[in-house]
């Protein structure tokens, strides 16, 4: 995992006896003027109640983040603004938004049952 302070392009090269393959990716850093910490405007679960084996979608709206992390073993979400979850029991998720000026946290609970 990388958390650059500014937009950065990374290059990965794989080399074997058959040649070299190189790929690049750019990590764009969203920054706010005047050194403001990120602000989580909303963090929701839809639906907030599921049956066992069901799926809920965690969604968020954040201003000024560099990276988002969700606890409960999720880590960095696979999508930019949502993450599907399928807990087997009532579970509270904590979303942490980070930039170089600070962090913000929010929680949401998915209830499992009839």
Beta strands, then each sheet from edge to edge (+ up, - down):
strand 1: 8-16
strand 2: 19-27
strand 3: 39-46
strand 4: 49-50
strand 5: 56-63
strand 6: 67-70
strand 7: 82-85
strand 8: 91-99
strand 9: 102-112
sheet 1: 1+ 2-
sheet 2: 3+ 5- 7+
sheet 3: 4+ 9+ 8- 6+
end
